């Protein structure tokens, strides 16, 4: 019976991490309807809308895990708790960075919209061609002009804010992918190893994947 209960506990712990990984992955697949006037924000709006909900759900599950069950004291339980808490903290930090990036984009384009200053009027079509034809094809230029016009921006401003949006989307994608993969690796470790072999001791090899990744990031930033 002890072995059965131990196996069940490890299954539940691994399930907690696996479910969290799926939730984090869901941030990247969420679609958000974007109007033509805000098309430059399309790359980030899905993650921006889903992120707070996922963080709230993960936090609720963590509270249930700690409150409804005895506070983890086994090596496997502590390992799982460390992995889960690291994932939640990392996702929260990444969403805060995404929110700050979107806020900067909105500030740049004047949201809430202000009447355009005549001194900053959009360049003439000829000027636009001189500025962009070295980087874009005629078809791409036409698409940029159309999207920029719908957004009330000059083509140059539109390209700039779209580039910022794509960069922010790339960052949150990288973060969510690493978080999700780390959770899955830790889940497999908890499930596949005997409980008395899952332990947190001295040295980086005994830490959850995400904890090791966070420590590596901190060291590289120093």
C-alpha positions in Angstrom: 0.0 0.0 0.0 2.8 2.4 0.8 4.3 1.9 -2.7 0.9 2.5 -4.3 0.3 5.7 -2.3 3.8 6.9 -3.2 3.2 6.2 -6.9 -0.2 8.0 -6.8 1.4 11.0 -5.1 4.1 11.2 -7.7 1.4 10.9 -10.4 -0.5 13.8 -8.9 2.6 15.9 -8.6 3.6 15.3 -12.2 0.0 16.0 -13.2 0.2 19.4 -11.5 3.3 20.3 -13.4 1.9 18.9 -16.7 -1.3 20.9 -16.4 0.6 24.0 -15.7 2.7 23.5 -18.8 -0.4 23.1 -20.9 -1.8 26.3 -19.5 1.4 28.2 -20.2 1.4 26.9 -23.7 -2.1 28.1 -24.1 -1.0 31.7 -23.7 0.7 31.4 -27.1 -2.3 30.0 -29.0 -4.9 32.4 -27.8 -6.3 34.6 -30.5 -7.7 38.1 -29.9 -9.8 39.9 -32.4 -7.9 43.0 -33.6 -9.3 45.9 -35.5 -7.6 47.3 -38.6 -6.9 50.4 -36.7 -4.8 48.4 -34.2 -3.3 45.8 -36.5 0.2 46.5 -35.3 -0.8 45.1 -31.9 -2.1 41.8 -33.3 1.2 39.9 -32.5 0.8 40.6 -28.8 -2.9 40.9 -28.0 -3.5 37.2 -27.7 -0.8 36.7 -25.1 -1.7 39.9 -23.4 -5.3 38.9 -23.0 -4.6 35.3 -21.9 -1.7 36.0 -19.6 -3.5 37.4 -16.6 -6.1 34.6 -16.7 -3.5 31.9 -16.8 -1.5 33.5 -14.0 -4.7 33.7 -11.9 -5.5 30.0 -12.6 -2.0 28.8 -11.8 -2.0 30.8 -8.6 -5.4 29.3 -7.6 -4.1 25.8 -8.2 -1.0 26.5 -6.2 -3.1 27.7 -3.3 -5.3 24.7 -3.5 -2.3 22.4 -3.6 -0.8 24.0 -0.5 -4.1 24.4 1.5 -6.0 21.2 0.7 -3.0 19.0 1.0 -0.4 18.9 3.8 2.4 21.3 3.0 4.8 19.3 0.8 7.6 17.8 2.9 8.7 14.9 0.8 11.6 15.4 -1.7 9.2 14.9 -4.6 6.7 17.4 -3.2 9.3 20.0 -2.5 10.8 19.5 -6.0 7.4 20.0 -7.5 6.6 23.1 -5.5 9.9 24.7 -6.4 9.3 24.0 -10.1 5.8 25.3 -10.0 6.6 28.4 -8.1 9.5 29.2 -10.4 7.2 28.8 -13.4 4.5 31.1 -11.9 7.1 33.7 -11.0 8.8 33.6 -14.4 5.5 33.9 -16.3 4.4 36.8 -14.1 7.6 38.6 -14.8 7.4 37.9 -18.5 3.8 39.2 -18.7 4.8 42.4 -16.8 7.5 42.9 -19.4 5.0 42.3 -22.2 2.6 44.8 -20.7 5.3 47.4 -20.4 6.3 46.9 -24.0 2.7 47.2 -25.2 2.3 50.3 -23.1 5.3 51.9 -24.7 3.9 51.1 -28.2 0.5 52.7 -27.2 2.3 55.8 -25.9 4.3 56.0 -29.1 1.2 56.0 -31.3 -0.7 58.3 -29.0 -3.3 56.0 -27.5 -5.6 57.5 -26.4 -5.5 59.2 -29.7 -4.6 62.9 -29.9 -5.3 65.1 -32.9 -2.3 64.9 -35.2 0.1 67.8 -35.1 0.4 69.4 -38.6 4.1 69.7 -38.0 4.3 65.9 -38.0 2.2 65.2 -41.0 2.8 62.0 -42.9 5.3 62.3 -45.7 4.2 62.5 -49.3 3.9 59.3 -51.4 7.2 60.2 -53.1 9.0 60.7 -49.8 7.6 57.3 -48.6 8.9 55.6 -51.7 12.4 57.1 -51.1 12.3 55.9 -47.5 11.1 52.3 -48.0 11.7 51.0 -51.4 15.2 49.8 -50.5 13.7 47.3 -47.9 10.3 46.3 -49.3 8.8 45.2 -52.6 6.1 47.2 -54.3 3.5 44.7 -53.0 4.8 45.0 -49.5 4.9 48.8 -49.7 1.3 48.8 -50.8 0.3 46.6 -47.9 2.2 48.7 -45.4 0.6 51.9 -46.7 -2.9 50.3 -46.5 -2.3 49.1 -42.9 -0.8 52.4 -41.8 -3.6 54.4 -43.3 -6.2 52.2 -41.4 -4.2 52.8 -38.2 -3.9 56.5 -38.7 -0.1 56.3 -38.8 2.6 57.1 -41.3 4.2 54.1 -42.9 7.4 54.7 -41.0 5.7 54.8 -37.7 3.6 51.8 -38.5 6.7 49.7 -39.4 8.4 50.9 -36.2 5.5 49.9 -33.8 4.9 46.7 -35.7 8.6 45.8 -35.3 8.3 46.5 -31.5 5.2 44.4 -31.3 6.8 41.5 -33.1 9.9 41.7 -30.8 7.6 41.7 -27.7 5.7 38.7 -29.1 9.0 36.9 -29.7 10.1 37.5 -26.1 6.9 36.2 -24.6 7.0 33.2 -26.9 10.5 32.3 -25.9 9.6 32.7 -22.2 6.4 30.6 -22.4 8.1 27.9 -24.4 11.0 27.6 -22.0 8.6 27.6 -19.0 6.4 25.0 -20.5 9.3 22.8 -21.5 10.8 23.1 -18.1 7.6 22.1 -16.4 7.3 19.0 -18.6 10.9 18.0 -18.0 10.3 18.3 -14.2 7.1 16.4 -14.5 8.8 13.5 -16.3 11.5 13.5 -13.7 9.1 13.4 -10.7 7.1 10.7 -12.4 10.0 8.6 -13.6 12.2 8.6 -10.6 11.8 6.8 -7.3 10.6 9.3 -4.7 13.7 8.9 -2.6 15.8 9.8 -5.6 14.0 13.0 -6.2 15.7 15.4 -3.9 17.0 18.9 -3.6 20.5 18.9 -2.4 23.7 20.9 -3.0 24.7 21.6 -6.5 22.7 22.7 -9.6 22.0 19.2 -10.9 19.6 18.6 -8.0 17.4 21.6 -8.8 14.3 21.7 -10.9 14.9 22.7 -14.6 13.3 26.2 -14.2 15.3 27.0 -11.1 18.5 26.1 -12.9 17.4 28.3 -15.8 16.6 31.2 -13.6 20.0 30.9 -11.8 21.7 30.8 -15.1 19.9 34.0 -16.2 20.9 35.8 -13.0 24.5 34.8 -13.4 24.6 35.9 -17.0 23.1 39.3 -16.0 25.8 40.0 -13.4 
